[in-house]
Amino acid sequence: MASSPTAHTAVRRPLDTARPLDAIRCDIGGPEPLTRVVSDHLRRLGATVKDGAPGDIAPDGAPGDIALDGGGFAPVLARTAWGTEGSGIEDEATAQAVTGVMAVHGRRHGTPRGLAVDYLATATGVLTVQGLLAGLVGQARGGPAAPVRTTTADRAGLLTVSQYLAAAGADEPEAVEPAPGGPPFTSADGVLFELETLDPGAWAAFWRALEAPADAIRAGWRPFQFRYATACAPFPVDLHEVTRRHPWARIRQAAARSEAEVCRLRTLAERAAEDDGADPWSLRALGQARPTAAGERPATTATADRPLAGLTVLEAGRRIQAPLAAHLLGLLGARVIRIEPPGGDPLRGMPPACDGISARWLALNRGKEAVEVDIKAPGDRTRLRELVAEADVFLHNWAPGKAAELQLDAEHLATVNPSLVYAYTGGWADRIDDAPMGTDFMVQARTGVGEAAHPAGEPPVPSLMTLLDVLGGLHGTEAVLAGLLLRERTGHGVRVESSLLGAADTLLAPALRRAATGAGPRRTAGFRHPLRTSDGWIAPSDNSAAAATAYDVSGMCTEDALDQLRGHGLTATAVTTDLSALHHDPRLSGPIGRDAHGAPAVPDPWSLA
């Protein structure tokens, strides 16, 4: 049920000048890769941030401490770390190796590969900010101050691969056997491009317009359709050969006629030149919340570990971005009710399954309630508005313009619930002119993520791991928590918007700064390539990687190879190549369990001291 604003002692501020963290002070110490996003996002939300002095900053591998206070709140404390002490997880490279990120990102290549961007450090930073905001929201609702909330990169990594891990532990195999291959395609004049469509008819029409063989068109659709699930797309070679016979202008014409979409891969320099420095989310005032009479406010159910207990989130989301955002709100205690179409979400049946339900779907939607609503039917839209009237958050990732068309946008729903936090998780946030379809791989292509994800000397290939869908979902949760805190502090409902573009900007910030100054924005050749052993792979830490290449470990077993590098003072760890082995990996800071359907369930990304 909707809660009335403000239980703490701070004076409310006018919303036109307020930010969620106004009058809040923050002290930050810790390794820069883990605290970069924390510092930046807290500043953007209004906090006065004091970064640790050089002597206070923890060395690589050591945890960092963050403290918020002021504004009438008791101190809120957080800790961020790569993993548990002695685990061997000491930086981005080793965290990617242990948690399966190298294995998933490398599927399209046929061997494990590290992401050349600090993906897990970025995700850990956003999750740390979420934990801090949740602690403030809990206090604002009358709940207790929480002990230190710890966020580790290994748990962040498990969250980012949770759908792939769930599929690896399912009762049946993948619908498409994972194998190397995938976009981008290349035109006759050398343009690398991504292709996107959710319609098999548009897929076929595009390739027919380019005179592709019919059997290649048929064989290519299924791996293309499932590439979001499998992180690879073994297309027939004929399709790549077809695009190499046609100039870019002809390919664009074929896309326009078929209603498929294509996007030329942009460079980091191009993205840096157009970067507007915008926040990764936006917050805007809605209506004034209804006043609460003395004694009317119910006793809070917020606790230290469940600061959102007693709040209701309505989620009308599909695929990854919005469902993940709502999933994290549920982990923080909110009641989450999914709005599904008549007959239920069709993705419940997406293979592979556990106990008859899609394992991937369960990874993001377990524990949620569901209500079937036909949003195209006037009577069902009335039902939805009735649900909104009693909710705290309405979250969706519908196509742009759809909410306004159905009279379900923020302004419409604020009339039935002025206290509402209305959250939209989209693709582009109206910041890019002539933007293509706002899906993960198209945003990767348009923003330079494909170039940043691979080191110098390699093609600028977007990762087929859903980097931005997941990071966009994390930004969505962050935006909702900021909106809830702003509601509690100002007494207004709030519209929040996050986007895949905002997630890309957060991820790419260091590379874009290098590009803007004329420095090489990409990492050096071979960066985060693991070393093959006789029975697997090992990943040196970034600081040890150059020295580690001096040793030939290809004829050694993994254990002996690690012993040799460690004997020379180098840091390295074994690369996880079988995700099902993560269930028993002692390097992880939290156990992987099984839900009621038998599907793998990763540990919560936060833990309380």
N, C-alpha and C positions, 0 to 999 in steps of 0.2 A: 504494500500500500504506500501511497505517497507520504513522505515525511515532511513536516513543516520545517522551515529553516531555523538555523542558529540556536545551538545549545551552549556554545562556548561564550566567553565573556567579551570578545572583541566587538568593537563598534562597527556596524555595517557601513560600507562605503558606497557611494553612488556608482552604479554599474558602468556608466559611460567612461569612467576613469579607472575602474577596478580591474585588477588581474587576480587570479586565484591566490598567488603567493605574495601579494602586497603586504608590506610590513613584516615579512618573514626573513630571517637571517639564516644563512647556510654556510657552514664550514665543511670543506671537502679536502680529504687527503687520500692518496692512493695512486696506483699506477695510471699514468695518463690515458692509455688506451681504454681502460675501464671507466674512467671518470670524465672523459671528454664530453660524452653525450649528457651525463648527469649535470655537469656544470652549465652546458649550453642550454638545455631545456629548462632547468630551474630558473636561469636568468630570464629566458623568454616568457616564463610564467609569472615573473614579477619579483622573484627573490633577490635579495642582496647577497651575492655569493662571494665568499672569501676562499679562494683556492689555496691549498696548502703551500706554505713556503717551501723552497727547495729542500730544506732539512726535514720537513714534515712529510714529504711525498715518499710513499713506500716504494721499495725497489720492485722491479718486475718479479711477479710470482707472489708478492706479499699482499695481504688484504688491505683495503682502504676503508676508512670510516667517514661517514657523512652524518651531519647533525643539523636539523632544522629547529629553530625556536623563534619566539616572538609572535606578535599578532594575537596574543591572548591564549596561545597554545602551550601545553607542556612540550618539552623537547621530544622530537621524533628522530630516532636513530636508525641508521642503516649501515650495512657493511657489504662491500662488494669484493669478490675474489675470483680467481680463475678456477679453483677447485679446492679440495681439502689438502691440508699439508701432507706431503709425502706421496701424493697421488701421481706425481709426474706431470700433472696438468699445470703448466707454468706460464703459458702465453697463448696467443691466438692459434698458432700452428698446432701445438700439442692438444689444445681443446678441440679443434676441428678433427684431429686424428682420432681421439678417444671416442667422441660422441657420434661418429658415423657421418659427419658432414663431408669429410673427404671422400668417403665411399659413395655417397649419394651424388655429390657434385661431379664425381669422376665417372659416373655411369655412361654418359654420352661419349667419353673418351676411351672407355674400356679398362681403365686403371684408376686407382684413387688419385685425386688431385686436390690440393688445397685451394680455397678461394683466396685470391690475391688482395681482397679487401678484408677489413677487420669486422667480419659479419657478426661473430659471436660477441665480441666486445661491444658492438653497437646494440645488439639485442639485450645484452646484460645491462647496459646503461639505461635503456628504455624501461626495462623491468624494475630496475632500482628506483627510478622516478615513480613508477606506478606504486611501489610499496610505500614510498614516502607520502605520496598523495593520499593513498588509502588510509594511512595512519592519521592524517589530518582530518579526513572525512569522518572517520570513526570518532575522533574527539569532538568534532563539531556537532555530531549527533548525540553527544552525551556519553560516549563509550570511554573506556579506560585508555590511558597511554600504553602503547605496546612496548615490549622489550625490543632489542635490536633485531631488525629484519635483515637477513642475509640473502643476497642474490649471488649465485655463482655461475660462471660461464659454462660449466659442464651441464648444469640443469637447464640453462638457456639453450644449449645445444640439443639436449634431448627434446625440448619443446619444439625446436625448429624441424627436427626429423620425426616428430611423433607420428605423423601419418604414414611415413615410409616404414617406421618401426612396427606400427600396427599391422600393416599389410604383410610384413615379414612373419608375423606371428599368427596369421589368419588360418582358418580351417581349410582353405583352398588356395591354389596358385593364382598369380596375377592373370588378368585377362589378356595382357600382352606380355610376352616374355621379355624382360629387360635385356637389351643388347645395345652396343654402341651405335651412335648415329643421331642425327637431328638437324634442325636449322642452325644457322641461317642459310639462305640460298644466295647464289651469286648470279648476276646478270651478265650478258655478253660484254658490256662495257665496264665490268668490274665492280658494280654496286652490290654490297652485301645488304640483305634485307630479311626481315621477319615477315611471316604470313600469319594472319589470324582470321578465323571464322569459327563460329559454333554450330554452323549449319552444314550438314553433309552435301546438300544440294549446291550451296555456294562453293564449297571445296571442289566438287566435280566440275562445275561450270568454269571456275578459274582455270583448272588444268586443261579442260577441253579447249578453251580459248587459246591456250599455248600449244595445242596439238600434242599433248602427252598421251602415251599409250593407255588404253582403257584399263588394262590389267594393273598397271602401275598406279593409276588413280584409285582403283578399288583397294589395292593392297596398302596404299599409303594412308587412307583415312583413319583406320583403327589406331595405329601407333601415333598419328597426329592427335587424335582425340584424347588418347590416354597419356600423352606426354606430361601433363600436369600431375598425374598420379605416379608415373614410373620414373620421371627425371631422365628419360631418354626417348628417342623416336627413331627407330631403325627403318627409315624410309627406303623404298626401292631406289637404287642408284639412278634409274631412268629419270626420276623427278629432278634431281640435281642437274643432270645433263640437259634436260629440257630448258631450264632457266638460263643455262649458260649459252643457249643458242639465240636468246632474245635480248634486245636492249631494254634498259630500265623503262623507257617511255612505253614500250609495248607491254611490259609487265604491269605497269600502272593502269593502262587501258583495260587489260584483262581483269584486274581487280575491280575496277569501277563498274564494269559491265556485269560481273558476277556477284557483286555486293560482298565479296571478300575484302580484306584490308591488308595492305602491305606498308611497311615502314622501313626506310633506310636506316641502317645503324649509324648513329651519331657518335662523334668522338667526344672525349672529355673536354677538349679545348672548345668545341662548339657549345657544349652545355655550360661551361664556365662563362662564356661570352654572353649568354642570355640569362644567367642565374640572377634572380631578383632578390635573393636573400630572405625570402618570405619564411614565416614560421611554418613548421610542418603540420600544423593544425590551426584552426581558427575557432574563436568563441565569440558569440554575439548574444545580446540580451533578447529574451522573449518577454512574456507578460510578467506583471507583478504577481507574486504568489499570494494566494488567499491568506488573510491574517488568521492566526490561530488564537482562539480564546484561551485565557488563563486556565490551566489545568486540562486543556483539551489534548495537548500533545501526549501521545502514548509513551510509555516507558521504552527507552531504547533497548534493542536486542543486540546492538553492536558489541562485539568482544574484541580482544586484542588480536586474535588470529582470524576473526571474521568481521572486519569493520563495516562491511556492507550488509550484514544480516538485517533483515527487516525491509530491505529495498527490493523493488520488483523491476526487472528489465524485460521489456518486450523486444524480441529480436526477429526481424524479418530479413534474414540473410541466407545467402546460398554460397556454396563452394567454401572458401577459406577465410577471407578477410573479416567479414562481420561475424561469422560463427566463432572464430578464434577470439575476437574481441569480447564477445559475450561469455565465452567459456572462461576466460580469465576473471571476468567480473563475478562469475559463479564461484570460482575458487576462492574469491575474497568474501564470499558469504551471501551474495545477492541471489534471489529467486529469479531464474531465467525461464521465460516462456517463449518458445519458438512459435512464430506465425508461419504455418505451412500451407501450401495449396491443397485443395480437395484431393484426397487420396494420399496425402503426406508427401514429404520431400522425396522426389525420385532418386536422389543420391543415397538414400538409405539402402538401396539395392545395388549400389556400385560395387563390383567385385574388387578384391576378394572379401569374403564375409566371415564373421564369427557368429555362430549361433543364428545364422540367417540374416544378420544385419551387417552392412558394410563396415569393415574394420576401420577404414579411413574416416567414415562418417562418425563413428563412435569416438575417435580420437579428439574430435572438436565438439561433440554434442552430447556426450554421456552426462546424465544427471539433469538434463533440461526437461521441462514439461513441454507439451505441444498442444496447439489449438489450430484446427484447420479453418482457414478463412479464404474465401474467394474474393480477392480485393477488387475484382472487376464488377462484382455484384453490389448494387447499392445497399441491400440489406446487410450483407456481410461487412461492408465498410462501416455501417452504423455499429455493428458488433465490435469492430476493431476500435472505433472511437470510444466505446464504452470501456474496453479494456485499458485504453490509454488514459482515461480519466482517473483510473485507480493505480497507475504505474508511476514510476520515478524516471525511467529511461525508455525511450523508443529508439531502437537502433536498426538501421537497414543499409543495404548496399545495392538498391535498385538502380536500374539504368538512369542516366541523367534525364531529368524532366518528368520521370514517371510519377514521382510523389506529387508534384504540382498538378499534373494531369488528373490524378485521382482525388485531388483535394485532401491529400494526406501529408502535405509539407509542414514545415515548422509552424508557420503562421496559422494554418488551419487547426492543427492539433493543440496549439497554445490556447485556443478559445475553449477547449474542453478541459484542459489541464494547464493553467498558467505556471505551475511549478515544474513542468516537464523539462528534462534534459533530452533534447532531440538530437540524435547523433547520426551523421551520414558518413559512411566510409566509402569513398569513391576512387576514381582513377587519377584525375588531373586537377581537380579543385578549380577549374576554369582559369588556369594560369598559363596554359600553352595554346596558342592559336593553331587552328587546324590540326589538333591532336588526333591521333588515331584511336581506335578502340582502347579503353582503359583497362587492359588485362596485363598480368604480370610480365609476360615476355615482350609485349609491345612497349611497355614503360621501360623495361630494361634496355631495349633497343634504342628508344628515343632519347634516353638520358645519359647514355655512355656507360651504364653498368656493365654491358657486355665487354667493353674495353677494360674496365677496371678489374673485372673478375678474373682476368688472365694476365700473366706478366708479359713484359716486352718480348717481342719476337714471335708471339702466338696470335692467331686471328682473334679479332674482338667478338667473341662468341657469347651471347647471353647464356647464363647458367640455366639448365633445365630443372634444377631445384627451384622451388617456388620462393625465391628469396624475398621478393617484394610483397607477395600476398601475405606471408607470415609477418614480415616486419611492418607491413601496413596494418595488420590486425593488432600488433602490439601498440602501434601509434593510436589506433582506434580506442583501445582500452585506456591509454594515457589521456586521450582527449575527454573521454567520458568522466574519468576521475577528476580531471581539472574542472569540468563542467559541474559536477556534483559539489565540489568544494566551493566553486564560485556561487552556486545556488545557496549553499548554506551560509555564506558570508555576506551575500547581498540581498537575499530574499526574492530573487528573480529566477524565472525559468531561463534556460540557456540553450542556444543552438550551437553544437560543435560539429566541425567537419574535419576529417583527416583523409589522407589520400595516399595512393601508391607513389605519386610524385614526391610528396613530403617524405615518405620513407626512403626513396632513392636519394633525396638531398641529404638526409641525415647520414646515410651510409657513405655517400660519396664526398662528404665535406672535406676530409683531408686531401683527397685526390683533386678536387676542384680548386682548392687553394693552391696546390702545386701548379695546376694548369694555368690559373689566373696570373701567376707570377712568371710564367714562361719556363718553369722547370718541367722535367719529364713527369707526367702524372702517373705513369704505370710503374709497377715494381720491376726489378731487374729480371732478366731471363732466368727461367728455372725456379723462380720464387715459389716456395711451399710445394715443391715436387717431392714427394716421399721417396725413400731409397728402397729398392727391391732387395729382399733377402731370399734365401733358398726356400723359405716356407711362408713368406708374407711380405710385409712392408713396415718400415719404421719412418717416423717423422722427427727430424731434429727440430728443436726450438728455433725461432727466427735468428736468435743471437748465435746459435751453434751451427747453423746450416752451412755457411761457407766453409768452415773448418771440417765439417763432417764429410764433405765431398772428397776429401783427401784419402778417405779410407774405402777400400773396396769390400763391401759387405755382401755382395751378391752370392757368394758361395757359403755364407754362414747362415745358420738358423737365426731366427729373430732374437732369441734370448742371448746368443753369443754376440750378435751384432750390437745389441744394446750394451752389453757388458764392455765391449771394446770401446765404444764411444764414451761411455761413462768413465772408463778407466783413463781416458785422456781429458777428463774434466768437461765433457760436452753433455748437453741435455737432449734426450730423445725419448720417444715412447712408441709403442707398437700401434699401428694403424688398425682400427676396427674395419674389417671388410665384410663381415657377416653381422647384420644388425641384430639378429636373434641372439648373438653372443653377448649383447649388452645386458641381458637379464642377470648375468652372473659376473659382471665386470667389477672387480674390487676397487678400481680406480675412481668410480663414480661416487658422488657425495650423497646420493639418495637412491633407494631401490626402485626398480621397475616392477610394478605389480600387474595384476589382471583384474579387469572389471567383472561385473556380473555376467557378461556374455563371453568371458574368456579372452577378451581382447587386451593386448598390452596397454598399460596405463603408466605414463611417465610421472615422476614425482613433481609436486608443485614447484614452481620456479623460485619460491621464497621459503625460507625457514626462519623460525623464531628462536632466538637464543634462550 
